[in-house]
Amino acid sequence: MSKKKQIAFLALYEPVHEKFERFCRARVYGDMDHKDLINETLLKAYEKFDTLKSEQAFLSFLFSIAVRVLANSNRKKKEETNMSSGAYAVKDVNSDTSLRTEVTMLYEAMRLMDEKYRESLILFEITGFSIKEIAEIQATSESNVKQRLRRARLQLKHILSDAQMVNNRKEVEHAK
């Protein structure tokens, strides 16, 4: 039975691997290594594979598990941070010295966004899902997804413009 389960799981996972990996990379930026998220998610998904109701919902199944794994990880980190008196510093485990500042600012800004907006933006802009696919994944209407994307872009623009203003003030103060 376990060999059949393994074959069935892999048959569903292989076609969605790239999309799932892109989702995890975008989702964890600075919080944990995306490979850790993928591994933990796949382990939990395999354990709960028998509860999957539809093969078409497999990718959504993975996304929902990944979001919960990341939320639990962040909650544990926050609890650990609260226990220690030191300041919490964000360490980007995926950083590369050649990574452009703009990309770093974008991901930092995305971390400040509302969860539902960030999720829609990642699924659409980074993972490449269509609006119809996102509606199915998030169990909502296409018009709701479009609205979330519009609001996500506005929120991102607002966050980035605020960050730019802060940077400009720092540069002016530093120049004095």
C-alpha positions in Angstrom: 0.0 0.0 0.0 2.8 2.5 0.9 4.5 1.9 -2.5 1.2 2.7 -4.3 0.8 5.8 -2.1 4.3 6.9 -2.9 3.9 6.5 -6.7 0.5 8.3 -6.6 2.0 11.2 -4.6 5.0 11.6 -6.9 2.8 11.4 -10.0 0.8 14.4 -8.7 3.9 16.3 -7.4 6.2 16.1 -10.4 4.1 18.2 -12.8 3.7 21.0 -10.2 7.2 21.0 -8.7 8.4 24.1 -10.4 5.3 26.2 -9.5 5.4 25.0 -6.0 9.1 25.8 -5.6 8.6 29.3 -7.0 5.7 29.8 -4.6 7.9 28.7 -1.6 10.8 30.8 -2.7 8.6 33.9 -2.8 6.7 33.1 0.3 9.6 32.5 2.7 11.9 35.3 1.7 13.9 36.1 4.8 12.0 33.9 7.1 13.5 30.5 6.4 15.2 28.5 3.7 12.7 27.7 0.9 14.1 24.1 0.7 13.2 23.6 4.3 9.7 24.8 3.7 9.4 22.5 0.6 10.6 19.5 2.6 8.4 20.1 5.6 5.4 20.7 3.4 6.0 17.5 1.3 6.4 15.5 4.5 3.2 16.7 5.9 1.4 16.4 2.6 2.5 12.8 2.2 1.3 12.0 5.7 -2.1 13.6 5.0 -2.2 12.4 1.4 -5.2 10.1 2.2 -7.3 13.1 3.1 -6.9 14.7 -0.4 -10.4 14.8 -1.9 -9.5 15.6 -5.5 -6.3 15.2 -7.6 -7.1 18.6 -9.1 -6.8 20.2 -5.7 -3.3 18.8 -5.1 -1.4 22.0 -5.7 -3.8 24.0 -3.5 -3.4 21.2 -0.9 0.4 21.9 -1.0 0.0 25.6 -0.8 -2.3 25.5 2.2 0.1 23.2 4.0 3.1 25.4 3.2 1.3 28.5 4.4 0.5 26.8 7.7 4.1 25.5 8.1 5.5 28.9 7.5 3.0 30.5 9.9 4.0 28.0 12.6 7.6 28.6 12.0 7.1 32.4 12.3 5.1 32.0 15.4 7.9 29.9 17.0 10.5 32.5 16.0 8.4 35.3 17.5 8.0 33.4 20.7 11.7 32.7 20.9 12.4 36.4 20.1 10.0 37.5 22.9 11.8 35.2 25.3 15.2 36.8 24.5 15.7 40.5 25.2 17.8 41.1 22.1 16.5 42.8 19.0 15.1 40.7 16.2 17.2 40.9 13.1 16.0 39.6 9.8 18.5 37.3 8.1 18.0 36.5 4.5 19.0 32.9 4.1 18.5 33.1 0.3 20.7 36.2 -0.2 23.3 36.4 -2.8 25.9 39.2 -2.8 24.9 40.1 -6.4 21.2 40.4 -5.4 20.0 43.9 -6.3 18.8 46.3 -3.7 15.5 46.8 -5.5 14.6 43.1 -5.2 15.4 43.0 -1.5 13.3 46.1 -1.0 10.4 44.5 -2.9 10.5 41.3 -0.8 10.7 43.3 2.4 7.8 45.4 1.3 5.8 42.2 0.4 6.4 40.9 3.9 4.5 44.0 5.3 1.5 43.4 3.1 -1.8 41.9 4.2 -1.6 38.1 3.9 -4.5 37.6 1.4 -3.1 40.3 -0.9 0.5 39.0 -0.7 -0.7 35.5 -1.4 -2.7 36.6 -4.5 0.2 38.7 -5.8 2.7 35.8 -5.3 0.5 33.3 -7.1 -0.1 35.7 -10.0 3.1 37.6 -10.5 5.7 35.2 -9.3 4.3 31.7 -9.6 2.4 32.5 -12.9 -1.0 31.2 -12.1 -4.0 32.6 -14.0 -6.7 34.5 -12.2 -9.0 31.5 -12.7 -6.5 29.1 -11.1 -5.9 31.5 -8.2 -9.7 31.7 -7.6 -9.8 27.9 -7.4 -6.8 27.8 -5.0 -8.1 30.5 -2.7 -11.7 29.2 -3.0 -13.0 32.6 -4.1 -14.4 34.3 -7.2 -12.3 35.6 -10.1 -13.6 39.1 -9.5 -12.4 38.8 -5.8 -8.9 37.7 -7.0 -8.8 40.7 -9.4 -9.7 43.0 -6.6 -7.1 41.5 -4.3 -4.5 41.9 -7.0 -5.4 45.6 -7.5 -5.3 46.2 -3.8 -2.1 44.3 -3.4 -0.4 46.5 -6.1 -1.7 49.6 -4.4 -0.6 48.5 -1.0 2.8 47.5 -2.4 3.2 50.9 -4.1 2.3 52.6 -0.8 4.8 50.6 1.2 7.6 51.1 -1.3 6.9 54.9 -1.6 7.0 55.2 2.2 10.2 53.2 2.3 11.7 55.5 -0.4 10.7 58.6 1.7 12.5 57.1 4.7 15.6 56.3 2.7 15.6 59.9 1.2 15.4 61.4 4.7 18.3 59.2 5.9 20.4 60.3 3.0 19.7 64.0 3.7 20.5 63.6 7.3 23.7 61.7 6.5 24.8 64.4 4.1 24.5 67.1 6.8 
